[in-house]
Amino acid sequence: MDINPVKIITLVPPDARKDWLAQCVESVRIQEGIFQHCLISCSDLYSGRKETYQWAGRIICVDYDDWLEPGILVEIGKISGPLVFTAPAPVSVSQIRRNSLTIHHLVAFNSSLVPESFYKEIESRGLQIHVDWLVKAYVALKYGAIRSSLHGYNWRRHPEQFSFKNRGAYGKITQECIRLLAEVPVLEGFLVTN
């Protein structure tokens, strides 16, 4: 089976905790497979995401305060599709709808599918805070997505993180994108099931 190479992106804000960043970097370093890990210093999440999302090819973002399970990149690399994402297993669509924390997942997507005009639309509507979820939803709705039953992304919830500090502004649109992604069938052993 062909392994699809990926570019792993970690945006590093000025106030990133060094111990969390080290855990993130180590969790990527021990992965098997063909990939490139890019650490990008940035003070503005939107600009960092927009810049890296416009790189050609398949990309995965791993936040500096999160970490990967061993072997997940090889497993995700075996699944072809415009957008592939994991969810904690076992989890049902109804659980995802009730609890947005379960949908923070590992996502691999073809970044070249998102046109510059989409980013201009995000900016014209003042929706930069939602770029991560809007891009995922755009690719999933326009080109399709595969939701794997694999778990491989560990999300650290803490008061300093962007989504925690900006809960009010972050909420409604992000929740709608989560709801849309929750409708994607789960790939169980490479068979799509509802």
N, C-alpha and C positions, 0 to 999 in steps of 0.2 A: 504494500500500500504506500502511495506517495505521501510524503510529509510536506505540508505547505509551510514554507519558511515565513517567519513573522518578524516584525520589528516591535520590540517591547519598549514602551515609553513610560518613564517615570518623571513627572514634573516635581521639581524640588523648590518649594517656597523658601524665602529667607529664614523663616522661623521653624523650619523642619527639625524635629527631634532627631538627633544623630543616632540614637539607639534604634528607633523605629526605622529610619532609613537604612541602617546597616542590616536589620532583619529582612527588609524588603529586598535589598541587593543580594543578600546571601540566598534568599529563597529563589531568586531568578538564576543566580550563578550555578546552583546545583541541578538545574533542569537539564534534561537531555534534549537533543534535537538541534535544528538549525534555526538560530535566531540571533538578533543583535539587540543588546540592551542599551538604550539611550537615556542618560540622565540629563534633564534639561532644567537649568535654573530659571525660575520665572517668579515674578511678583504678581502677575495677573493671570488667573486661571483661564479666562476666556482666550486671551491672546496665545497662551501656551497650547491650549487644546486646538485652537483654530490652526495654528502653525503646524503642529504635528499631525493633525488629521488630514492635512493637505499633502503629506508625503505620499508617494506612490506605494502601492502594495498593501499587504495585510498587516494590520497593526493591532496591538493589545496595549491598553493602558493599565498600569499597576500603580496605584497611589503610593506615595512614599511611606504612608503609615499603615499599609496593608501588606500581606504576604501571600505567596502561592504555596499550594501543596506540592510535594515532590511528584514529578511525572506528569503533571497536568498539561504542560505544553505539548508533549508528544501526543497525548490523547486528543487534545483539541486540534492539533495539526493534522490528524487523520480525517477530520470531518471537513469536507469542502462545502462552501456556501458563501454567499455574499456577507452574511453575518451569522456567527455561531456564538452562542452564549451558554454559560453554565448556570445552574441553580443548586442550592443546597438540596441534597437528597436525603430522605424522601420529602417531597413538598408537592402539594396540589395547587392547581390554579386558584382555588378558593382561598387557600392559605396566603398565596401571594397577594391576592386582592385585599385581604384584611391586614397584612403586615408588610409594609414596603421594605423593611429591613431584610427580608428574605430574597429580594430581587437584586441586591448589590452583588454583582457576579463578574466573572471573567468574560470579556467580550473580545472576539477576534472578528475584524471586519475589513472589507476592501475599501480603504479610504478614498480611492480614486473614483468611487461611485457618487461621491457628494460634490456637486458643482459649486464653484465660487458664488454663484447667484444665490445658493441656499444660505451661505454665511451672510451675504448682503441683506437677505430677507430677515435673518435673525437680528442683525444689527439695526435695521430700519424699524423693527418692532420693539427694540429694547429688550430682547430676550437672551442676551449673552449669558446670563446666569444659568440658563438651561441647556447650553450647547451640547453637553455630554449626552443627555437623554434625547434631545431633539435629533441629533445626528444618528443615534442608534435607531430611533423610531423611523426616521426617513429611510434609511437603508432597508430596514425590516419591511416596511410597508410597500416600498417601491420595487425592491428586488427579492424579497423573501428572507427568511431567517430560519435557523435551526436551533432549538433549545435542547441542549444535552442534559441528561440526567446526572452527569458527572458533577461532583463538587470539587472545587480546586482553588477558590479565592476566599481568603479570610479578611473580613472587614473589621477594622478596629473603630469602634464608635467612641468618640471623645468630644468634650466641649470645644476644643480648638479647631475642629474640622469645619470646612466651608459650609457643608449642608446643615450642620448643627447651628452655626452662628447665623445663618441666613434662612432659617426655617420658614418664616412668613413668605418671603419672596420666592423661595425655592419650591414651595408646595404644590400648587394646583397643576401647573403644566407638567412638572415632573411626575406627579401622581398619574396623570393621564397617559404619559408615555409608558410608565410602568404597567398600567392597565392594558395598553395595546400589546406590549411585549408578553404579558401574561397569557395572551390568547394564542401564542405560537405553540404548536404541538411539541411534545417532548420527544426527543430521539432516544429510544431505549434500545440499546444493542444495535444501533444503526437502522432501526425500523421506526417510522413515524407512527405514533399512537396518539389518540385524543384523550 
